[in-house]
Amino acid sequence: MKNILIIFVLSFIGCKAQQQILPLETRGIPIEGAYYKDLDNELDPYIGTWKGTFENKTFTITFTKYKDLGGLSNFYKDRLAGKYTMIDSNGNVLYSTYNLANEDAKVSSLGFVENTNHTKLRFQFSDLCIDGEIHISFNNIQKTQIYWKYFTYQELVTDDSGCAPYNEMPRGEFVLTKQ
């Protein structure tokens, strides 16, 4: 009888320890403790380094996939972190976020937006100074170019608060090529 009780208790603990894995694009209220995993590798084509020119500056961003503890609901979700650098026409680094951990990256994926023309991946840009939204979509069938569109509903910060580098995030639309 004691062995049956031990097996029952261990089985119960084992069941509680298993994490529920759901597809990344599962809709609805997040389930506490669940892992929303990129089971279909939908994020993989975006992973890597992308480079483009914006107003005579070179913008480079590298996307990596990581497992994020998301929100206040205590669930996990696969996300893309974007670490970037902006270099002026003289080769000077205006700013770089490559030293940040994935969890602290200022660009992180939110999810896919479907429309009649094509699928877009939606990101948030978040900093103490300014927030914005980025939509990217593939510009060609080979998935070697992405169309970048960044916008914010806030005005540029023009005081001496240390926000100037982030005001240089490429606002508008341009094309990035996979390196």
Backbone as a ProteinNet text record, in pm:
[ID]
protein_1_A
[PRIMARY]
MKNILIIFVLSFIGCKAQQQILPLETRGIPIEGAYYKDLDNELDPYIGTWKGTFENKTFTITFTKYKDLGGLSNFYKDRLAGKYTMIDSNGNVLYSTYNLANEDAKVSSLGFVENTNHTKLRFQFSDLCIDGEIHISFNNIQKTQIYWKYFTYQELVTDDSGCAPYNEMPRGEFVLTKQ
[TERTIARY]
81.7	0	86.3	195.9	285.2	346.1	382.2	440	340.4	212.3	109.5	95.3	98.8	89	207.2	327.4	447.7	437.6	394.2	380.2	276	164.8	61	113.8	183.2	238.4	340	429.1	529	463.4	359.1	286.9	221.8	162.2	98.2	200.1	314	420.5	471.4	490.1	536.7	440	309.3	208.4	210.5	224.7	227.5	352.2	462.6	589.9	595.6	510.2	513.9	457.2	528.5	485.4	399.2	287	200.2	262.2	284.1	342.2	231.9	219.2	116.5	182.1	117.3	171.6	184.1	285.1	315.9	196.7	122.1	12.7	-122.3	-120.7	-244.9	-312	-438.5	-514.9	-579.6	-617.5	-690	-604.7	-661.6	-592.9	-480.3	-357.7	-245.3	-270.6	-226.9	-241	-116.7	-137.5	-25.1	62.3	192.9	289.9	307.8	224.3	234.4	354.5	397.3	506	449.2	441	393.9	515.9	533.6	656.5	638.6	743.5	745.2	759.8	654	656.9	677.4	626.2	636	755.3	842.3	961.8	928.3	818.3	777.7	872.7	940.6	1032.8	1169.4	1202.5	1337	1382.5	1296.3	1344.1	1392.1	1347.6	1386	1519.2	1559.6	1681	1802.6	1891.8	2014	2035.5	2134.6	2172.5	2120.5	2061	2000.8	2061.7	2085.5	2150.3	2080.3	2070.1	2011.1	2062	2029.2	2070.5	1947	1960.5	1851.6	1911.7	1873.2	1921.6	2074.5	2142.7	2289.6	2356.8	2282.9	2337.8	2315.3	2404.8	2390.8	2328.6	2214.6	2143	2158.1	2204.9	2221.8	2147	2067.9	1994.5	2010.7	2029.6	2041.7	1928.3	1849.8	1739.4	1782.1	1755.6	1778.3	1650.4	1627.5	1509	1546	1456.6	1479.5	1345.8	1351.7	1233.5	1219	1108.5	1086.7	978.2	999	894.3	808.3	688.8	609.9	502.2	490.8	379.7	367	255.1	226.3	163.3	129.5	58.1	149.7	280.2	373.7	364.3	381.6	386.6	512.6	551	669.4	627	709.9	678.1	807.6	815.8	929.5	914.1	1021.1	1023.5	1151.9	1151.4	1273.5	1318.8	1447.3	1508.3	1587	1578.5	1653.3	1756.8	1882.7	1992.1	2047.5	2071.8	2101.7	2212.9	2261.7	2361.2	2331.6	2366.2	2352.9	2489.1	2536.4	2668.2	2649.7	2712.9	2699.4	2788.2	2780.2	2853	3004.7	3053.6	3197.6	3246.5	3156.4	3194.7	3186.3	3131.7	3117.9	2992.7	3006.4	2891.8	2812	2688.6	2601.5	2542.1	2506.2	2459.9	2455.2	2457.9	2453.6	2388.3	2308.1	2245.9	2293.2	2400.6	2449.6	2497.5	2522.5	2569.6	2455.6	2331.5	2217.4	2182.3	2129.8	2077.3	1948.5	1912.1	1789.7	1668	1658.1	1543	1537.4	1651	1657.5	1661.7	1655.1	1662.3	1548.8	1577.1	1478.6	1380	1411.8	1322.6	1288.2	1158.7	1117.1	986.2	974.6	858.4	733.6	622.3	491.7	408.2	415.9	337.9	314.3	243.9	217.8	87.4	86.2	-32.9	-65.8	-184.1	-226.6	-310.2	-286.2	-374.3	-386.7	-457.7	-484.9	-361.8	-264.5	-147.8	-38.2	-1.8	108.2	109.8	192.2	205.9	315.5	288.9	387.5	417.4	540.6	578.4	583.1	516.9	503.8	598.9	669.5	764.5	728	777	769.5	910.2	919.6	1043.6	1014	1090.8	1061.2	1188.5	1180.3	1291.1	1231.3	1310.1	1259.7	1217.3	1275.6	1250.5	1129.3	1111.4	1009.6	972.7	848.5	801.3	751.3	755.7	706.1	673	628.7	593.3	662.5	708.8	779.7	705.2	681.8	626.1	731.1	759.4	849.8	781.5	810.1	758.5	862.3	858.3	955.3	923.8	1029.6	1018.1	1036.4	1083.9	1101.5	1075.4	1053.1	1017.6	1133.1	1256.8	1374	1394	1319.7	1328	1467.8	1525.7	1656.9	1647	1526.5	1504.7	1377.2	1382.9	1263.2	1232.1	1104.8	1053.8	1029	1089.1	1086	1000.5	907.4	827.3	820.3	873.6	873.7	794.5	708.4	632.7	609.2	584.4	553.7	446.5	373.9	269.5	318.4	446.1	504.3	589.7	609.7	699	842.3	935.5	1076.3	1107.8	1194.9	1238.1	1354.5	1342.3	1444.6	1521.4	1492.3	1563.7	1699.1	1767.7	1898	1886.7	1783.4	1757.5	1836.5	1917.5	1992.3	1915.7	1811.2	1726.9	1770.4	1861.4	1895.9	1930.8	2009.4	2040.8	1917.3	1817.2	1699.5	1607.7	1620.2	1545.3	1598.9	1714.9	1774.3	1730	1646.4	1592.2	1526.3	1555.9	1502.7	1350.2	1294.2	1149.4	1114.5	1019.2	977.2	991.7	1016.3	1015.6	1142.6	1200.4	1313.8	1332.7	1428.4	1451.2	1583.1	1582.4	1702.3	1732.6	1860.4	1903.4	1974.6	1944.7	2007.1	2154	2237.6	2383	2430
-119.2	0	125.9	121.7	236.2	265.4	160.7	177	241.7	203.9	261.8	410.5	446.3	586.7	667.1	612	679.9	698.1	596.4	605.8	712.5	715.7	814.8	956.7	978	1111.2	1151.5	1061.6	1093.1	1120.2	1045.9	1068.9	1206.2	1244.5	1375.1	1487.8	1474.1	1574.5	1582.2	1469.2	1465.8	1534.3	1514.1	1579.1	1730.3	1773.6	1916.9	1982.9	1907.8	1964.4	1983.2	1911.7	1922.7	2058.1	2122.8	2252.7	2232	2299.4	2289.8	2368.7	2302	2367.4	2389	2514.5	2554	2622.7	2619.9	2692.9	2841.9	2903.3	3043.8	3135.5	3111.6	3201.4	3161.4	3088.9	3054.4	3182.7	3195.8	3314.9	3295.8	3403.8	3398.5	3443.4	3432.6	3472.3	3373.5	3422.5	3331.1	3243.4	3119.8	3024.1	3032.5	3049.8	3062	2936.9	2959.6	2850.9	2786.8	2821.8	2761.6	2817.9	2744.6	2787.5	2796.7	2919.1	2943.7	2935.5	2819.1	2783.9	2798.7	2839.1	2851.9	2713	2632.9	2493.1	2480.2	2575.1	2569.9	2648.5	2695.7	2771.9	2893.3	2959.4	3078.1	3195.5	3199.9	3310	3290.4	3167.4	3135.4	3215.4	3241.1	3319	3460.3	3513.1	3648.4	3650.8	3534.5	3526.7	3557.2	3639.3	3674.4	3824.6	3866.2	4007.3	4067.9	4185.3	4258.6	4397.9	4448.1	4578.9	4660.6	4791.7	4882.5	5023.3	5109.9	5249.7	5335.3	5427.6	5517.5	5656.1	5751.5	5889.4	5895.7	5828.5	5824.1	5761	5683.4	5611.1	5462.2	5381.5	5236.9	5183.2	5118.1	5058	4907.5	4843.8	4699.2	4647.1	4542	4480.3	4329.4	4266.9	4121.8	4069.4	3977	3914.7	3777.8	3749.1	3617.1	3574	3443.2	3388.6	3348.9	3377.2	3338.7	3310	3237.7	3204.2	3311.1	3384.6	3498.6	3466.7	3507	3501.4	3623.6	3603.3	3715.4	3762.2	3889.7	3953.8	3925.3	3966.5	3948	3811.7	3738.1	3611.6	3492.2	3514	3405.5	3294.5	3329.9	3233.1	3260.3	3164.3	3178	3187.6	3258.6	3276.5	3293	3226.6	3249.4	3388.1	3463.3	3598.8	3618	3723.5	3769.4	3895.8	3901	4022.2	4085.4	4216.1	4288.2	4378.9	4349.3	4435.8	4506.3	4634.7	4713.5	4813.5	4865.6	4972.5	5067.8	5193.7	5294.7	5358.8	5362	5417	5529	5642.9	5754.7	5732.9	5825.6	5812.3	5818.4	5866.1	5869.7	5745.8	5651.6	5530	5540.4	5649	5666	5593.4	5519.5	5452.2	5556	5578.8	5674.8	5613	5487.5	5412.9	5264.7	5184.6	5039.7	4978.3	4875.2	4803.4	4658.4	4627.1	4488.8	4439	4527.3	4485.6	4445.1	4462.5	4430.5	4281.7	4230.1	4093.3	4089.3	3970.9	3958.1	4014	3985.8	4031.1	4183	4249.8	4395.3	4465.8	4389	4448.2	4548.7	4656.9	4762.1	4729.5	4627.7	4581	4435.7	4406.4	4268.4	4239.7	4114.5	4077.2	4067.4	4102.8	4093.3	3981.6	3963.7	3860.7	3898.1	3810.5	3829.5	3904	3985.7	4058.3	4007.3	3952.9	3901.8	4008.8	4025.1	4109.8	4048	4111.8	4051.3	4045.3	4132.1	4136.4	4040.3	4041.4	3958.2	3957	3869.7	3859.8	3954.1	4024.4	4114.7	4066.5	4081.6	4054.3	4187.9	4195.8	4320.7	4319.5	4429.9	4446.6	4570	4573.7	4697.4	4750.5	4881.6	4948.7	5019.4	4989.8	5046.8	5098.3	5218.9	5281.7	5375.9	5418.4	5513.3	5643.6	5673.6	5802.2	5800.5	5691.7	5690.5	5546.1	5523.1	5391.3	5398.9	5286.3	5282.3	5141.8	5129.6	4999.1	4982	4861.5	4828.1	4713.9	4727.5	4617.6	4579.9	4451.2	4406.2	4293.4	4288.1	4181.5	4153.1	4032.6	3997.2	4071	4117.8	4198.1	4114.1	3990.4	3902.2	3757.4	3671.8	3532.4	3452.8	3494.8	3427.4	3459.8	3555.9	3601.4	3650.6	3726.1	3786.6	3937.3	3991.7	4133.6	4150.2	4245.6	4278.6	4427.3	4453.5	4589.5	4632.2	4741.9	4791.7	4916.3	4920.6	5040.9	5064.6	5178.8	5215.1	5342.8	5343	5463.7	5472	5592.9	5618.9	5725.8	5722.9	5823.2	5938.2	5933.2	6035.3	6130.7	6248.5	6344.9	6311.1	6357.7	6341.1	6413.7	6355.8	6419.7	6510.5	6638.1	6733.6	6796.6	6754.5	6814.4	6744.9	6779.1	6720	6600.7	6521.6	6411.3	6285.2	6291	6171.4	6084	6135.3	6057.3	6066.8	6156.6	6182.7	6058.3	5962.4	5847.4	5770.9	5762.2	5683.9	5757.4	5886	5960.7	5931.2	5869.6	5838.3	5703.2	5628.4	5503.2	5535.4	5461.1	5495.1	5497.8	5618.4	5634.7	5639.8	5560.8	5560.1	5421.4	5417.9	5291.7	5277.7	5158.2	5127.8	4976.8	4932.2	4789.9	4747.7	4632.6	4573	4442.6	4415.2	4293.6	4201.8	4072.1	3974.1	3961	3958.9	3950.5	3805.9
0	0	0	76.6	84.2	-53	-129.7	-264.2	-360	-346.3	-433.2	-403.1	-276.3	-237	-289.5	-281.7	-332.2	-482.9	-554.9	-701.5	-736.9	-664.1	-688.7	-667.7	-557.8	-527.6	-634	-672.9	-775.6	-910.5	-943.4	-1069.3	-1069.4	-955.6	-943.7	-958.6	-893	-903	-1045.8	-1111.5	-1250.5	-1344.2	-1321.1	-1406	-1387.4	-1263.4	-1236.5	-1293.4	-1303.5	-1348.2	-1499.1	-1574.6	-1720.2	-1763.7	-1852.8	-1901.9	-2025.8	-2032.6	-2148.5	-2263.1	-2377.2	-2494.1	-2596.7	-2638.5	-2734.8	-2853.1	-2972.4	-3087.5	-3057.5	-3112	-3088.4	-3113.1	-3217.2	-3255.3	-3196.2	-3084.9	-3015.7	-2968.2	-2996.1	-2958.5	-2821.6	-2759.1	-2633.2	-2516.6	-2400.4	-2277.9	-2251.2	-2227.2	-2201.8	-2079.2	-2089.5	-1980.6	-1892.9	-1764.3	-1671.8	-1678	-1691.6	-1695.1	-1831.5	-1930.2	-2063.6	-2138.9	-2240.4	-2328.1	-2468.2	-2520.9	-2656.9	-2747.8	-2807.7	-2879.3	-3029.9	-3095.3	-3241.8	-3303.7	-3294.6	-3339.2	-3489.8	-3566.9	-3712.7	-3766	-3678.5	-3716.6	-3802.9	-3770.7	-3846	-3825.8	-3712.9	-3685.1	-3750.8	-3784.3	-3834	-3956.1	-4056	-4171.1	-4136.3	-4023.3	-3981.7	-3906.5	-3854.6	-3773.4	-3859.1	-3807	-3878	-3877.9	-3954.7	-3961.5	-4091.1	-4078.8	-4190	-4193.1	-4314.5	-4327.6	-4435.7	-4409.9	-4506.8	-4487	-4582.3	-4576	-4553.9	-4459.5	-4425.5	-4404.4	-4489	-4481.2	-4469.8	-4560.1	-4569	-4446.7	-4370.7	-4256.3	-4280.1	-4226.1	-4238.1	-4110.4	-4127.7	-4015.6	-4026.4	-3919	-3914.3	-3792.6	-3813.2	-3702.9	-3711.2	-3595.8	-3587.6	-3501.7	-3560	-3487.9	-3439	-3311.9	-3253.8	-3182	-3181.8	-3115.3	-2973.1	-2879.9	-2740.5	-2673	-2563.6	-2483.8	-2376.1	-2382.8	-2294.4	-2192.5	-2069.4	-1969	-1991.5	-2044.8	-2092.3	-1998.5	-1990.9	-1923.7	-1775.3	-1723.3	-1581.6	-1554.6	-1661.3	-1647.1	-1624.7	-1617.5	-1591.6	-1696	-1822.4	-1931	-2011.7	-2093.7	-2177.7	-2323.5	-2401	-2542.9	-2620.7	-2736.8	-2825.3	-2886.4	-2882.1	-2939.3	-3017.4	-3097.4	-3162.3	-3091.6	-3062	-3009.3	-3122.5	-3134.5	-3237	-3173.6	-3200.2	-3153.8	-3277.1	-3264.5	-3383.8	-3359.4	-3473.1	-3470.5	-3586.4	-3568	-3673.1	-3690.9	-3816.2	-3848.8	-3950.3	-3925.1	-4018.9	-4141.2	-4236.4	-4362.8	-4346.2	-4231.2	-4203.3	-4127.9	-4101.3	-4029.8	-3879	-3827.8	-3683.2	-3633.7	-3525.6	-3465.4	-3388.2	-3431.2	-3363.5	-3237.8	-3247.9	-3131.7	-3165.8	-3061.4	-3077.8	-2954.7	-2975.2	-2863.8	-2858.9	-2928.3	-2932.3	-2796.4	-2702.2	-2570.2	-2476.4	-2516.9	-2431.5	-2436.5	-2327	-2324	-2406.3	-2457.3	-2537.1	-2464.3	-2336.6	-2258.3	-2247	-2264.5	-2253	-2388.3	-2496.5	-2630.3	-2647.8	-2715	-2734.1	-2846.2	-2927.8	-3032.9	-3002.1	-2983.4	-2957.3	-3030	-3077.1	-3156.5	-3070.2	-3131.5	-3066.3	-3126.7	-3258	-3325.7	-3470.2	-3538.3	-3680.6	-3702.1	-3806.6	-3849.1	-3988.2	-4004.5	-4134.9	-4204.7	-4333.6	-4412.8	-4550.9	-4639.9	-4770.2	-4859.6	-4836.8	-4924.3	-4880.8	-4754.4	-4706.1	-4553.2	-4500.6	-4355.3	-4309.5	-4201.8	-4143.2	-4002.5	-3962.3	-3824.4	-3753.4	-3641.1	-3566.8	-3447.6	-3428	-3318.7	-3239.9	-3118.1	-3042	-3026	-3030.3	-2995.1	-2865.3	-2763.6	-2633	-2568.9	-2523.6	-2453.8	-2351.4	-2257.2	-2158.4	-2223.3	-2339.4	-2403.4	-2495.4	-2570.2	-2674.4	-2707.8	-2744.9	-2785.1	-2928.4	-2995.8	-3132	-3173	-3296.1	-3350.3	-3484.3	-3509.5	-3632.2	-3699.2	-3828.2	-3906.8	-4010.6	-4020.4	-4126	-4202.3	-4329.9	-4415.6	-4522.3	-4574.1	-4677	-4805.8	-4869.7	-4990	-5116.2	-5099.6	-5214.4	-5173.1	-5270.3	-5243.5	-5181.4	-5207.1	-5151.4	-5002.6	-4952.6	-4813	-4777.3	-4870.9	-4848.1	-4826.6	-4841.8	-4817.6	-4735.8	-4643.5	-4568.1	-4584	-4585.7	-4590.8	-4446.3	-4405.3	-4266.9	-4261.3	-4168.9	-4147.3	-3996.7	-3953.6	-3812.3	-3794.1	-3694.6	-3664.3	-3514.2	-3470.3	-3330.1	-3324.9	-3217.4	-3198.4	-3111.9	-3073.5	-2987.9	-3070.6	-3017.4	-3079.1	-3040.8	-3120.7	-3086.4	-2957.4	-2878.2	-2754.5	-2790.1	-2758.1	-2801.2	-2685.3	-2562.9	-2449.5	-2429.9	-2326.3	-2297.8	-2203.3	-2218	-2125.8	-2160.5	-2263	-2303	-2400.7	-2459.7	-2549.7	-2695.9	-2726.8	-2866.2	-2946.7	-2897.1	-2982.3	-3025.9	-2939.3	-2972.5	-3067.4	-3074.7	-3174.5	-3313.6	-3320.9	-3449.6	-3503.4	-3429.7	-3482	-3615.1	-3719.5	-3852.9	-3856.5	-3859.1	-3870.9	-4017.2	-4053.3	-4192.1	-4250.2	-4381.3	-4454	-4536.6	-4534.5	-4620.9	-4626.7	-4705.9	-4728.7	-4664.7	-4599.7	-4541.6	-4614.6	-4633	-4701.8	-4604.3	-4614.1	-4525.5	-4559.5	-4456.9	-4475.1	-4468.1
[MASK]
+++++++++++++++++++++++++++++++++++++++++++++++++++++++++++++++++++++++++++++++++++++++++++++++++++++++++++++++++++++++++++++++++++++++++++++++++++++++++++++++++++++++++++++++++++

